[in-house]
Amino acid sequence: MSNGSIVAADNDGKPIWRFLAREFKPKGKLLTPFNIISIPIIILGIVLIIIRFWKGIGAITNLSQEIPWGLWIGFDVVTGVAFAGGAYVITFMVYILNIRQYHSIVRVTVLNGFLAYLFYAGALLLDLGRPWNVINPIIGNSFGVSSVLFLVAWHFLLYMIAQLIEFSPAIAEWLGARRAHKILSGMTLAAVIFGITLSILHQSGLGALYLMAKDKIHPLWYSEFIPVLFFVSSIFAGLSMVIFEGSISHKVFFNQISEKNHLAQQKIIHGLAKICTGALFAYFFLQLLVFIHGKHWNLIDTPMGYWFLLEMIGFVLVPMLLFFYSYRIKSTLLIRIAAILTMTGVIINRLNVTIIGFRWDLAERYVPSWMEIVVTLTVLFTEIWIFRWVINRLPVLRESPSWAKEQSK
């Protein structure tokens, strides 16, 4: 500190650059099954992304003027944002409703949400035919400030900033920046309130984008209530992801979690199952009302009608009953199965709205190319790599240092 260089408090007085150099070194085994599978895919994906920006979006995708939005929007953005909904639900319960039971999973949930939004924004950039025009929705150029796209763009941008502020105390603890930690911790509640408001708006805002495609979406999936349905489904989608991701994290990062939090894990999962049951019931009831109001009985006895029934019964009603039953008998295994079914149903629903049921009447249907799938996997695997890197270094699952706990009192 005497030479004027910045020092990390938990690094024995060494300069910050040495601390960061040490932290960026790989930790753990390199030849794990996940690494062996993901590294070749990421390398191939990077090559394909370079080709995409070099030769244009048509070089690696099957998109067209009739189908301008494909897998990168339907899965990476629209589906991914729903799965990131756990962040605003958990922070609302902990910071607004003061349910301390879920406090131990706040940081990991916020981290997952932040990385999801960051990478899905990147996927959105990939999908733009002219990426340099990404600024247009933000400034309202050619769209106007009253357009849904303008609102969604600002919601995305501001919500990512809010989530970064929510997570920033963990970064300060990692660097040993005590003064910054105190300031950032004081900003957390305001960031949470702001973030919850933004998240509710853009979860429904994504659905509102499809209100302008009434003649292009199959009647079984189009409704003026799409924004409401997208918002409600983001609740159980996000919490199912929390259950799924939390179950994996507790096995992979077992040594970082305190015995107290290990014991609390089952209680947390059971509580989330109860909430998922209520949210799934509300969603199923709303879908039923929309179906009856739309008078779509004649569409049921068609291939698309059978697919709709499979979605609603197999991946909404069944997981709802399974969540309810597993909560009653306190079965963690069944809750995890219900969470996987629910996540599958959310993926199917979002793809039905954005791809399968979109321009379903065209003679030539859109099918993603293998290169689109590889790029999607690259985005997903890269996000997991960064998530794992952060978990292994920052106090996300493990306890905060004693000085940080003192400041938080």
PyMOL commands that set and color helices and strands:
alter all, ss='L'
color gray80, all
select helices_A, chain A and resi 16-23+33-55+57-59+71-83+86-96+100-127+131-139+148-175+178-213+226-252+254-256+259-294+297-299+303-329+332-356+370-393+402-408
alter helices_A, ss='H'
color red, helices_A
deselect
rebuild
show_as cartoon
